[in-house]
């Protein structure tokens, strides 16, 4: 099997040797300035050319649309999706599928299956009758977790229990990306920053905080407290409209 990345490195190495040899020869002639300018131009041109070729070998960024998202979520929910053949060949969707699958336009579903398979978010397993069933890969499972994180909302009860939920964290510098992600998510969910590493919220949110800290690998650094009183309660009640 050919490896484009290795081929690129070899070609780039050879090119550099050739250009260095040209520069050495140019240094021995009288048109040294012009020669160096020409050599510099060649280096820049060929480097850009090879970088563009190398970039074209990379996998394109993949964005999941609504049908692809629903396909992943239905597979996670245990709804079997059977095909006549593997998804990198011409296939048909088996007629014996649940009602939820039939709600999706068949053409859109076929397209979603191909794209999800190409992006390695789903795979297939062969059945004894020659058909195949689609299954989630680890990448697909991680994508679903991202869906859950993006769509997360904290349910507000009808009546407030007069308790405050305090999120306090002390996250080391090597985990700064996770810290930024945590702060951004807390703000998105409506938490109020009392201090740089202290956020407060009036409603029950333990499950959500546990989920977020687990996803960002920050569980050891984050603590959740439930408190009855705070000296800034009037201001907080105004902010949360409770």
C-alpha positions, 0 to 999 in steps of 0.5 A, spaced: 500 500 500 502 506 498 503 511 503 502 519 501 505 522 507 512 517 506 512 519 499 512 526 500 517 526 505 522 522 501 521 527 495 521 533 499 528 531 502 531 529 495 528 536 493 532 540 499 538 536 497 538 538 489 537 545 491 542 545 496 547 543 491 545 548 486 546 553 491 553 551 493 555 551 485 552 558 485 556 561 490 562 559 486 560 564 480 560 571 479 552 572 478 551 570 486 546 575 488 541 573 482 543 566 483 541 566 490 534 569 489 533 564 483 534 559 488 530 562 494 524 562 489 525 555 487 525 553 494 519 557 496 515 555 489 516 547 490 515 547 498 508 550 497 507 545 491 509 539 495 505 542 501 499 543 497 499 536 494 500 533 501 494 537 504 490 534 498 491 527 501 488 529 508 481 527 510 476 532 509 473 535 515 467 532 516 460 535 519 454 531 520 447 533 518 441 532 521 439 525 518 446 523 520 445 525 527 439 521 527 442 515 524 447 515 529 442 516 535 437 511 532 443 506 532 445 508 539 438 506 541 439 499 539 434 500 533 437 495 528 439 497 521 440 492 515 442 493 508 443 488 503 450 489 502 456 493 505 455 500 505 462 501 500 458 498 495 451 499 492 446 497 497 439 497 499 436 498 506 432 492 508 424 493 508 424 490 515 426 496 519 423 499 525 418 505 524 423 510 526 427 508 520 421 509 515 420 516 518 427 518 514 427 519 507 430 513 504 435 517 499 437 521 504 438 515 509 442 512 504 447 518 503 447 519 510 450 511 511 455 512 506 458 518 509 458 516 516 461 509 513 466 513 509 468 517 516 468 511 520 463 513 525 459 507 523 461 500 521 458 493 519 457 486 521 455 480 516 449 476 518 448 469 516 443 470 511 448 475 507 446 481 509 449 486 514 447 490 520 450 497 521 454 498 528 457 504 531 464 505 532 468 508 537 468 514 533 461 514 532 460 513 540 464 519 541 460 523 536 454 522 540 457 524 546 458 531 543 451 531 540 449 530 548 454 535 550 452 540 545 444 539 546 445 539 554 440 543 558 438 544 565 431 542 567 428 548 571 423 546 576 417 549 577 418 551 584 425 553 587 428 549 593 432 555 595 438 552 595 444 554 591 449 549 587 456 552 587 461 549 582 468 550 584 475 548 581 482 548 581 485 545 574 492 545 573 495 549 567 497 543 563 489 542 563 488 549 561 484 547 554 479 543 559 478 548 563 477 553 558 472 548 555 468 547 562 468 555 563 465 556 556 460 550 558 458 553 564 456 560 562 452 557 556 448 553 561 447 559 565 451 559 571 454 565 574 461 566 575 462 569 582 469 568 582 474 566 576 474 559 578 467 559 582 460 558 579 453 558 582 446 556 579 440 555 583 437 549 580 439 541 581 445 540 576 449 534 579 448 529 573 450 535 568 456 537 572 458 530 573 457 528 565 461 535 563 467 533 568 467 526 565 467 528 558 473 533 559 477 529 564 476 534 569 473 530 575 479 530 580 479 538 579 472 540 580 467 540 586 460 541 587 457 544 593 449 545 595 449 551 600 443 554 603 445 561 604 450 566 600 451 574 602 449 576 595 443 572 594 439 578 593 443 580 587 443 572 584 435 572 585 435 578 581 440 575 576 436 568 575 429 571 576 427 567 582 
